Amino acid sequence: MKYYIIAGEASGDLHGSNLIKELKLLDNTATFRCWGGNKMQAAGARVVKHYSELAFMGFIEVVMNLRTVFKNLSFCKADILQHKPDALILIDYPGFNLRIAAWAKKQNLKVIYYISPQVWAWKKNRVKGIKQHVDKMLVILPFEKDFYANWQYEVEYVGHPLVQVIDLYKEQNPFAAKEKIIAVLPGSRKQEITTKLPVMLAVANKFPGYRFVVAKAPGIEASFYDDILKNHSNVQAVSDSTYSLLSKACAALVTSGTATLETALFAVPEVVCYKGSAISYAIAKQLITIKYICLVNLIMDKPVVKELIQDELTPENIEKELHELLSNKNRQLQLQDDYKALKKLLGAGGNASANAALSISKFLAK
């Protein structure tokens, strides 16, 4: 079986790599051509475009890079036609992947979507296109099955792949003593790092007894961080060690996204930080209808962790919230109870990567 997989972000690279491993267990002759990153390549895929070349944040930023976006779309279509896969697997990355899905359906390709776009947050009318163009949708958040059912579209909940990823890491690294470390996870795109990391680190000198450790994003050159980090004496950075960092950290400052779930599954108290360009944020505020931006809060349907969004993301607010996490014992206990409930919800589907691979295999065998 020949697969073509498209992932446009670090989280997609991680989940795509584990899906590849599980598909290989079911079919050791399977081949994979991908848009992704180092993890998918290590799993045995031929990566033709790295996600670090693809990520543009916000409405204005996408418009400014439209020429590159359309160039990538054209290249992707030509590459798929040349490769002639038996199935196309799309992983999140909706702005790009939904366009590819619509095109691929016209080419009579089998289109499978693993990890649904967050259409429940905004642009819900995109579900109409998904129903037309996606042959099989596999979702990883518990509430997504009901959301799609309201649109008369049957999807399959396979569980969240991060549960197995982090459980496996803990099994292989069974003990890590907690240290006076504040983990700083500023995102995987240069633009968001430039916007948020200086604000996140502005509080470092307010916590002299702690080390602030920045998790560098894969695919971004180490020198990119130098100017931001150089003026902070109690700040250091690590590469390819995010899970090791989270296993030791006593608290974390985290950019919204998959990292908020990873931090929660490591049971680390966190403050969620989000800031975009003023215009992009103003547009998003008009379109997004959900109560929270953090996945932890969305899944639990309550404010489990504090979200500092846009103008609220200030050094003063970060200092206040971080101090609360480090000193308030009742808050710490409540947070751990909520984290346990979150993990139970996400793990209800079982091994997500294995479930997804089996579902894809059965679907293509029909």
C-alpha angles and dihedrals in degrees: 000000000000116000130191112198127189121198121162104188142046093260091051090051090054096047092040091054092053091046089053091052092051094046089052090055088057095042118018091188094059118122127203132205112184154179102217140084149274096308094055089047091051089051089060105269127135103237111207098174127025117223091231087074093053111050118108119162128211135007098279093045092053091049090051090054099041093120090058092044093053091044089054092048091052092047092048094051092049092047093050092050091049093047095045098204124197089227140011115219117196121196116201110288092119104182090063104025098051089056090050091048092055091049095043093053089058088054090055092244122152106250120203123178117203114189107018123242110254093255089146088070098053141341092038089172087073086081088077090061092044091054090052100043108028117076096189129019120195115191130196104193118080096227095051094078091060092043092057092041088062086061092049092248119131115220133170124240109214101173127255115298094212091071092065094038093055096039089054091049091052091049091052093043101035101173133037118160114225113249134190090270128136109204115216116201106181099173139262102271125081092226096056092042092053091049101044112023096071090053092047092050094045088086096053094098089052090067104050094167093060137070117225110213121192119210106220116218119245113248094031118104114248092233090066089075097047099090092048095048102039098088097051117088098189096044126094134165137223133198127217090357105099095126092046088051094049092048089060102034123105093200140001144209106213136185112231115266137063091335090070090061093045090053091049093049088055086052093237117152107240146188113212115223126197132168130155135170112299094245095046091048092049091052093045092050090059094049107036114086103181124109096229138028095206117088091218091059094041094054094044091041092224138077099274093155130028117258119206105193129187109309090017090062098093131137089246093055093043090051092050095048094043091051089051092053093049099045110028107087094187090053090050093051093047090049093053091051090051092048090053091051090048093053091049090054094048095045095051092096095055125224101002098194093049092044091050093048092050092047092050092047093050092045093053092045092061 
